[in-house]
Amino acid sequence: MKDHLSELLTDALSKLRADGHLPADLEPAITIERTRDRSHGDFASNLAMVLAKAARSKPRDLAGLIVAALPDSSLVTRIEIAGPGFINFFLSKAAYQAVIGDILCSGESYGRSTQGKGHRIQVEFVSANPTGPLHVGHGRGAAYGAAVADLLEAAGYKVHREYYVNDAGRQMDILAASVYLRYLDLCGETLDFPANGYQGDYVWDIAAGIHRQNGERLHHPATEVFLELPPDESGGGDKESHIDALIQRIRELLGETDYRLVFDQGLDSILANIRQDLKEFGVVYDEWFSERSLEENGSVQQAIDRLQAAGHLYEKNGAIWFRSTDYGDEKDRVVVRDNGQTTYFASDIAYHMHKLERGYDRVIDVWGADHHGYVPRVKAALQALGDDPSRLDVLLVQFAILYRGGEKAQMSTRSGEFVTLRELRREVGNDAARFFYVMRKCEQHMDFDLDLAKSQSSDNPVYYVQYAHARIASVFRQLGEKGLQWDPEEGAASLEALQEAHEQALMTRLSSYPEVVENAALSHEPHLLTHYLRDLANDFHTYYNAHIFIVDDTRLRNARLNLIRAAQQVIANGLGLLGVSAPESM
């Protein structure tokens, strides 16, 4: 619809340039928006106001020239000039009826565009540390990131989906230490588990696997492991110093080969669990990028050297610091600790440097909202490296808060008291989880109501939308049971029979689907699509309750079947972009 109006305006501008009313080299971007008030028409353009200065004309006068130059169109009944120079288009019923044919002809591709053709975007999302199973908080980032990637792809962008695997660094060392201590438990040792160790049952499972494979070959007495370590907070000390010293002691006792065995067993087990969870959740990646590879291929050192050469690093108390305050960060950041180890931040700088070197036009990071303070320092590092920080978009996702039976569930990976994404999927199903997770803006807090997600009622939005799809399928089954057949060609030739208000409302809603997809993609807001699908389902259910589709009049019957089949196609397309199924029966 908008494309047709854009073509009309383009033709009018060509005529005005030829007549000398506009500069010959003027090629403006044409903006057409759907009106909020139908009394002002169906669509409006501010083109006259945009071009008034270049045309050296008053906006309303220029609008009059544009309207006079517009070619005739059977899809436009009248055109009005409003306010300071808006051009308002009133469309014919035939224009909306034509949408039905477009949908049935395009099928699964209806709503897709070439807006982003030629542009490459990388979307990195979830990227949870492989220190434990994914919980319901991570699930929201997974559903949101996947939907953003799919929407961008529908808008014509070449999208690369990536998971950044934090397979190096301190948190993984804490996991390895936690696994080894549980292994010692299985060897019969009595010990005090560190307060900031990972305590979930999955840690016991990993330790048990190591014990089965290695027996007591890796066993060292607990007294030897904890000998003269600095006390943790229960002993009046510092828990961080305690765990760091414990990690170092375990490395020394095991030696690098056996320490790596314990480390990799924890990493591989949890990462395999994460991969399986996401695959079953319908979230698929093009690449799982290893943080460890950045050290191995020299990228971390390269990033540090580039910052050093540009004068953005300095030494203090034995550590090397990045002057991130020069770029608006609240304080400078350590990139190399006093013990010579690079920090997680140094790896992150290298990773983002590596991303941009791969040639993406834009890179999108989907992070938990608790990482909001991390954004300015990463952008500062990119700017210091000489890269364009505007090529990085960071989308912050609030963790979902799960309520079961009206009570809030705890979610702490360290303590082991959390509800996993797998448990959520088993309880409410993938469809409800994927839909519910993206119903609100990503930066808004979300209370996930399990009771609502499992209910089979119109109050459950995903059920309500899926039921519309299934209801349409049931109409076609009833058609067959009555010994009748759908004739889409007769339906296409009889669309003028669709005169009811409910039919007009449904056709109007269907016509806006491509705009919704494009807006949702460009704004990174999949909730726009969930709202649209709920409205479309409501339009259909209202129509279903008010009218009979399988009527004796074959022309009207086939026209109505064309309409509802088009609605079913759009529902399926929209749900597909959200990773939700479109059932034929419920």
Stockholm file with secondary structure:
# STOCKHOLM 1.0

chainA/1-586         MKDHLSELLTDALSKLRADGHLPADLEPAITIERTRDRSHGDFASNLAMVLAKAARSKPRDLAGLIVAALPDSSLVTRIEIAGPGFINFFLSKAAYQAVIGDILCSGESYGRSTQGKGHRIQVEFVSANPTGPLHVGHGRGAAYGAAVADLLEAAGYKVHREYYVNDAGRQMDILAASVYLRYLDLCGETLDFPANGYQGDYVWDIAAGIHRQNGERLHHPATEVFLELPPDESGGGDKESHIDALIQRIRELLGETDYRLVFDQGLDSILANIRQDLKEFGVVYDEWFSERSLEENGSVQQAIDRLQAAGHLYEKNGAIWFRSTDYGDEKDRVVVRDNGQTTYFASDIAYHMHKLERGYDRVIDVWGADHHGYVPRVKAALQALGDDPSRLDVLLVQFAILYRGGEKAQMSTRSGEFVTLRELRREVGNDAARFFYVMRKCEQHMDFDLDLAKSQSSDNPVYYVQYAHARIASVFRQLGEKGLQWDPEEGAASLEALQEAHEQALMTRLSSYPEVVENAALSHEPHLLTHYLRDLANDFHTYYNAHIFIVDDTRLRNARLNLIRAAQQVIANGLGLLGVSAPESM
#=GR chainA/1-586 SS CHHHHHHHHHHHHHHHHHTTSSCTTCCCCCCEEECSSGGGCSEEECHHHHHHHHHTSCHHHHHHHHHHHCCCCTTEEEEEEETTTEEEEEECHHHHHHHHHHHHHHGGGTTCCCTTTTCEEEEECCCCCTTSCCBHHHHHHHHHHHHHHHHHHHTTCEEEEEEEECCSSHHHHHHHHHHHHHHHHHTTCCCCCCTTSCCSHHHHHHHHHHHHHHTTTTCCCHHHHSTTCCCCGGGTSCHHHHHHHHHHHHHHHHHHHHHHHHHHHHHHHHHHHHHHHHHHTTCCCSEEEEHHHHHHTTHHHHHHHHHHHTTCEEEETTEEEECGGGGTCSSCEEEECTTSCBCHHHHHHHHHHHHHHTTCSEEEEEEEGGGGGGHHHHHHHHHHTTCCGGGEEEEEECCEEEEETTEECCCBTTTTBCCBHHHHHHHHCHHHHHHHHTSSCTTSCEEEEHHHHHCCSTTSHHHHHHHHHHHHHHHHHHHHHTTCCCCHHHHHHTGGGCCSHHHHHHHHHHHTHHHHHHHHHHHTCTHHHHHHHHHHHHHHHHHHHHCCSSCSCHHHHHHHHHHHHHHHHHHHHHHHHTTCCCCSCC
#=GC SS_cons         CHHHHHHHHHHHHHHHHHTTSSCTTCCCCCCEEECSSGGGCSEEECHHHHHHHHHTSCHHHHHHHHHHHCCCCTTEEEEEEETTTEEEEEECHHHHHHHHHHHHHHGGGTTCCCTTTTCEEEEECCCCCTTSCCBHHHHHHHHHHHHHHHHHHHTTCEEEEEEEECCSSHHHHHHHHHHHHHHHHHTTCCCCCCTTSCCSHHHHHHHHHHHHHHTTTTCCCHHHHSTTCCCCGGGTSCHHHHHHHHHHHHHHHHHHHHHHHHHHHHHHHHHHHHHHHHHHTTCCCSEEEEHHHHHHTTHHHHHHHHHHHTTCEEEETTEEEECGGGGTCSSCEEEECTTSCBCHHHHHHHHHHHHHHTTCSEEEEEEEGGGGGGHHHHHHHHHHTTCCGGGEEEEEECCEEEEETTEECCCBTTTTBCCBHHHHHHHHCHHHHHHHHTSSCTTSCEEEEHHHHHCCSTTSHHHHHHHHHHHHHHHHHHHHHTTCCCCHHHHHHTGGGCCSHHHHHHHHHHHTHHHHHHHHHHHTCTHHHHHHHHHHHHHHHHHHHHCCSSCSCHHHHHHHHHHHHHHHHHHHHHHHHTTCCCCSCC
//
